[in-house]
Amino acid sequence: MSSSSTSREAGKSLFDQVGPALSRLRRRTSGGRRDLTRNLVLNVVADAPGEMTVGGIAAEMGVTQPVASRTIAACITDGLLRRAVSQADGRRTVLELTQAGKAERRRFASEQRETFEQITAAWEPAERTQFAQFLIRYSQDASAWSARQIPRSEGDAHTRAQG
């Protein structure tokens, strides 16, 4: 076996560990399942390029609409989200962050930063910075990749489901 094929195999083995590592990261650095799901919903609404509906959140989370609806209902009850009339189509209901929702998002971000700092405390400052930059870049590239994966017909169905 050549050194380049050994190197490719080692790289493949390393890359096979990325998904499980990201999953462990999310499970072990969140404040629990409820916080994890709430944070996800609040971020989906905040990061949306336009209006966000229950169907849109379900699609972004990769869950059914009833599952998303339960989490959204809890966020509304807790004052983190509010329902509003779409400015683009008055027949649609959209979701918006409240001031409390924005504050909760900041709290989550602060907790996550503190956790990151604790976990990487023994790292060199340059390593911490580089890892953070790569993780953010990976997230941005994953979002762009995901947007390209929706075939035109599914995208049209997704738009209809949001209405």
N, C-alpha and C positions, 0 to 999 in steps of 0.2 A: 504494500500500500504506500502510495507516495505521501510526502509530507503535506501537500496541498489537500489531498483527500482526507487525511487524518485531521487537518485543521478544519475542513468543512464539517466533518462529523462532530468534532468538538464544539464547533459553533452551533450546529443543529441541536446538539444535546443541551447546550447552554440556553438557546432560544426556546427550547421546549419547556424550560422552567419559568419563562417570563409570565405566562398566563396564570399558573398557580401562585406565583409570587405576588402578582398584583391582587389576586383574590385574597390571599392571606393578609396582605397589607390593609386592604379595606376592612376585613373582618376584625383585625386586631388593633386597629388604630381609630376605630369609631367609638362613640359613646354607647353603642348598643344598636340593635336592629331598628328600633323606632327612630333614633337619631339618624342612622344611616339612610333610611328611606325618606325621612323628612328633608334631610340635607339634599338628597338627590332631587326631590321634587322642587325644592326652592331654587336649586341651581338650574334645573331645566327651565323653569319659568324665567329666571333672571337672565339666562344666557340665550334665550330665544331671540332670533333676529326680528321677530314680529310678534303678533298676538299668539297666545298659547291657549289651547283648549284641553279638555280632559282627554280627548282622543289623541291629541298631539303628545301629551305627557305619557300616555300609555305606550305610544309608539317609541318615544325616546327611551323609556325605561325597559322596553321589551316585555311588557306584561299586558294582560287583557284590560279592557276598559273598566270592568267592575273592580279589579284589583287596584288600579290607579284611582278610581273614584273613592274607595274607602280611605286611602291615604290623603287624598285631596280634601275629603270631608273633614278628616281630623285636623288638617292644617287650617281649614276655614273655621272650625269650632275653636281652635286655639288662637285665632286671630292673626295667623301668618299669611293667609291668602284671602282674597275677596273675589267674588264673581262680578263681572262687569259686562256691559253690552259692547260688542265689537264695534269699533269705529268704521271698519271696512264693510260690515254686513250686520245691520241692526238685529237680524234674526238669530245671530250666533252669540253664545255666551263664552267669554274668555276669562282667564284667570290672571290676577295681578298680585304682586307682592304688596303687603301692607308695610307700614313703618316697622311693625313688630317682626314681620317676616324678614325685612332687610337687616334688622338688628340680630335676629337669630342666625342669619347667614354669616354675619360678621363674627358672631360668637363661635360658630362652627369653624370658620377659617382661623380664628385665633387659637382655638383648641388644637386644630390640625397642625398649625405652625409650631406650637409648643411641643406637641408630640414629635414632630419632625426634628426639632432641635434636641430633644432628649435622646431620641434614637440615634442621631448622628453626632452626639456630643464628642465622641472620641475621634471623629473624622477630622482631617485637615480642613480648614475653612475653604480652600479652593475645591476640595472634593465635594463638600456640601453644596457649594454654589453650582458647580458643574452638574451634579446629580439633579438638583432642583431645575436647572435650565433644560436638561435632557428630558426630565419627567414632564415638564410643561410642554416642551416641543412635541413629545410623544402624544400627549393628550390632544394638542391642536391638530397634529397630523392624523390622529385616529378619528377626530370629528370630521375632517375633510374627507378621509377615506370612506367613512360611514355614509356621508352625504352622496358620494359617487356610487355607492352600492345599490341604492334604491332605483330599480328599473323605472323607466318613464311611466308604464302602466300602473305600477305599485305606487309611485309618487302621486299620480292622479287620484288613486283610491285613497291614499293617505290624506290628501287635501279634502276629499269628500267626507272622510271619516271625521275630520276636524270640525266640520260644519254642524 
